[in-house]
Amino acid sequence: MNELPNHKFNTILIGVAFSPNLKNNIFEAMRMVDFFDSKMIIVHVGEKTKKKEDNIKELISGFSDDDDEKVSVIWKQGDPVTIIIETARENNADLIMLGAIPREDFLKFYIGSIARKITRNAHCSVLLLIKPSEDLRPCNHIVVNGLKDEKTRQTILDSFEVAQNLGAQKLTIVEEISRQEVKVVVEDDRSLLKDTLIKEQLTKKEDLRVQHILNDVPEDLKTGILIKTQSIFGKRGYSIGHYAKVVAADLLIMNAPKRTTFLDRIFLHDLEHILSELPTDVLIMR
């Protein structure tokens, strides 16, 4: 059996505030560092005090025999978005972890303006957590976007590496197909049949495209994982988010938005529905 390739996340950065979620956020980050055998950078944007410093030291105490090598804490004052993005780049971070904000009913979560800006502009992958926990939350089922895009192949390959590190048992690749591709108005039995046939053809075409990508995934990375493909018709971004919520996925992995200028609205089309109401933890891969 071939050895698994080196993991993607060598350095993980988490921005923290001294909120009720501080402990849970740091514990989530420490677990990710363990899963991926990474280094961790904790960034606090704000005033450094003895009380805050002691608080963080207590939380990370005993995490590693070589704490100084494994964990570093950075204190800076200024604009949170700029500091976190620049600190991640200066330290060659591969992953930034951010927490979501619960709505009033605590059943729905969304991304605040600071996290949204970081997600848009970070040079590396971003993990958005909806319910950071002090205790381990198993990651059993991962949903991955399989949309037709130049970034999708690498995202799918990376998702298997993530799945192995997190111990996931199931991985579903979702192919979002726009209803506009069907181009049939269902008015009677004949048009319904035509609509059905076109959808079947599009599904087969998408399944074949994804299967070609799956053929390139090393067999070791597939070991122990139930692999499924699923075509869904609907609005891009919304459809996969809804699917991930319905199947109670533990993690949704998406391509990073395209970096453009005026056409940055593409970002809204792809991820706005997901960021405005997170269905589960979301990993945006770069």
Secondary structure as UniProt FT lines:
FT   STRAND          11..16
FT   TURN            20..21
FT   HELIX           22..36
FT   STRAND          39..45
FT   HELIX           50..60
FT   TURN            61..62
FT   TURN            65..66
FT   HELIX           67..70
FT   STRAND          71..76
FT   HELIX           80..90
FT   TURN            91..92
FT   STRAND          95..99
FT   STRAND          101..102
FT   TURN            104..105
FT   STRAND          109..110
FT   HELIX           113..121
FT   STRAND          125..129
FT   STRAND          141..145
FT   TURN            150..151
FT   HELIX           152..166
FT   STRAND          170..177
FT   HELIX           179..181
FT   HELIX           189..214
FT   TURN            215..216
FT   HELIX           219..222
FT   TURN            223..224
FT   STRAND          226..233
FT   TURN            236..237
FT   HELIX           238..246
FT   TURN            247..248
FT   STRAND          251..255
FT   HELIX           262..264
FT   HELIX           265..276
FT   STRAND          281..285
//
